[in-house]
Structures are given as C-alpha cells and as structure tokens.
C-alpha cells in the first residue's frame, strides 16, 4: 500500500483467510479479476451499482469511490486477486498497475510456495505416521512369533484377525502387544472357522 497511490486494499483468495485484509466473497471487481485473470478498473463505483449492487453499497459506504483489481497469477494459474481502493475517482495509472501487478506476481509466488510447503509437510507427516505404524506392527509380529513359536506371517495374520474381530485398528492392537497390555493368549488362540 505504501508503494501505490491507494487508500486501502482487499485480497480475494478463495478458501484462504487472512488476518489483515478481509476476503472479498461477494460480487465485485476482485472476484471478476480472479475469474477472468485480467485487470478490472472502475473509476466511478457508484456507476456500477447495477453490476455489483452489494459490493458497491459496501465499498462506497466505507468511503471508496474507485477500484483497480489485479489478478494474483503465476503462469496459467490465477489464485486470487487484489483490489486497490481509492477514496477519489482515480484509478491506478498504467505505470502503477504494472508495479501493482509485479507486486501481485511476487505475492502469488510466495502463496504458491507456501501451498507447496504445506502439501509436503502434510505428506511428510502422513509418511511418518505410516512408518511409525509399520514399525510397531513389525515389533508386535516379532514378539508374538517369539512367544508362540510361530512364523511372523502367522503372527501377523493372528494380529490382523484379532484387530478385525474386535473392530479395532491394527496399529492400536500392535501398540498394546508391544506395551504388554493385551493378553497375548487371547490373541494367539487359533480362530475357529
């Protein structure tokens, strides 16, 4: 906001909440810019009341008269938009729009990096959980095989059958075997068919 001749701004990022700038969720130039991937420039908002009645009422009611909306895009993907608001009937000049778009493009790259980082963190957590589950299941199989003098495949089948018959997760049952809180005799008894 300090680099451009504007009075305020709104950010439209579908599915994302921001603390500083409220998301624009109704009709309006920011939504249109997001949907089209193009600039939307309106010098006199009051002239657009038929086009965006709710938006114009809200923004003009806050004292803004003009808006320049620019897409947040990278390559072929538009992730949102920014609406630059002015209390005068003045929109961004071509030079200011280029600067605004450059800033929007940098912000977009940061958002995409954040989204990718979040994806990889989530994937990492899921893989760690799967690995941890696998480790405890392997420990339980080994303990059961040693206690009952059976092979690990049979121990696994008994572990899985017990989990299914008691309607519990395999990792939960495996944890109890490893911790010694599950009666192994019950688990090791062959199931009658």
Helices and strands as residue ranges (DSSP letters): E 8-12, H 29-36, E 40-42, G 45-48, H 53-61, E 66-74, E 77-86, H 94-148, H 152-165, H 170-179, H 184-188
